[in-house]
Amino acid sequence: MDRSPSYLVGHPPLRITDAAPVRDADTGYRPHARFRSLPASGAWREGDDPGDRKFVHLGSQTLESGATIDVTVAYETWGELNEDRTNAVLLCHALTGDSHVRNADGTEGWWPGIVGPGLAIDTDRYFVVAPNVLGGCQGTTGPASPHPDGRPWARRFPRLTVRDQVATEKALMDYLGVPSWHLVAGASAGGHRVMEWPASYPEHVDQFAVLVSAPETTAEQIAYAHQQILAIELDPAWRGGDYYDAPAGNGPHAGLGLARAIAHTTYRCPTELDSRFDRAPQEGEDPMDGGRFAVQSYLDYHGYKLAARFDANSYLTLTEAMMTHSIGRGRGGVEAVLSTMTQRALVVSVDSDRLFHPADQRRLAESLPGCDGLVTIHSDHGHDGFLVEDDQVGDILRTFLAGA
Ligand SMILES: N[C@@H](CCO)C(=O)O
């Protein structure tokens, strides 16, 4: 299937340049100086390993598309599985997260204030499992992994669905000898997998917690995702996905960085951006003379940071999986599936989230038979509130788990 953006089909191919700088400055992602040291792909490499990442080869998996791939999963665990095997918790990371929830000393990772000894998800009590998602780039099989011909899959990687990703997590569960998750929890794209778990494997989930997420993607979310996909595909350095052997600095960093800047804007909220940055110029730059506003520099920085740690083809694969997410597909619709989810359920929104609207989560909470109603986090940080508001997120999860 031709995956070129539709308006490029039939047009001459884009001319690949040496990632010519758009501007001749030396900060941010427009200027390429910062990219020069970045490898073409930020996918995991042997050796760069925070935490105690483990790998398991799960063998071949047939995907919803009918394609079969050989799957290895990277995952981390904290705590011990008890004798009854009733204390296992599955954590599903968001779009660009990975298995690294926390360091042993709690200093890094994406939920170090939530997961750990004595914390809301208490690793003295629970056996916590966090896999890197199928299609990701931090150790689990994805587009940067070798195709059977030895070269990276790149854009030959089959189209994935959230159901495929959850099927991989089920295979990991079997490998670990966990009969049922005491809790499946996750936010955003991780929440998509949380929602898919009781829909696909109801007998293997005791309760679930879905934060800032939904049973299916909205048109608005697909619209934002579309822009991000085009940002990558229109970067000449993307080279149709075959950039893995490009010299340092010549990967699709500008496209991936722009995709992140679009996404990051949706992860924060207008009042936050206005109050933090207002119309201030970036220090040392003059917007009246080609320089940037501070908010531009902030987005450039987040784009650069993602380009340094992520793989552009993975970003495409995972974004496409988000776009097709619907627990109702082929099952009689979302409402029909929700009515069968009788497990105890927690639904959490952030009041300033402009990507996953709290009104949609209220409807979700009302449709789930095992949910006591929507719980709302108050935050100035929009969708990313689930990563920033540790005290509130921790209290909410602690209270939910205590009521089990
Ligand atoms: N900051 C999060 C936002 C998406 O929920 C991520 O990168 O995955």
The ligand as an SDF file (V2000), in Angstrom:
LIG
                    3D

  8  7  0  0  0  0  0  0  0  0999 V2000
    3.6730   13.4000   27.5050 N   0  0  0  0  0  0  0  0  0  0  0  0
    2.8970   12.2550   27.1460 C   0  0  0  0  0  0  0  0  0  0  0  0
    1.6690   12.8000   26.5970 C   0  0  0  0  0  0  0  0  0  0  0  0
    0.7580   11.8830   25.9090 C   0  0  0  0  0  0  0  0  0  0  0  0
   -0.1910   11.5350   26.8120 O   0  0  0  0  0  0  0  0  0  0  0  0
    3.6530   11.3470   26.2010 C   0  0  0  0  0  0  0  0  0  0  0  0
    4.6240   11.7880   25.6770 O   0  0  0  0  0  0  0  0  0  0  0  0
    3.3350   10.2110   26.0110 O   0  0  0  0  0  0  0  0  0  0  0  0
  1  2  1  0
  2  3  1  0
  2  6  1  0
  3  4  1  0
  4  5  1  0
  6  7  2  0
  6  8  1  0
M  END
$$$$
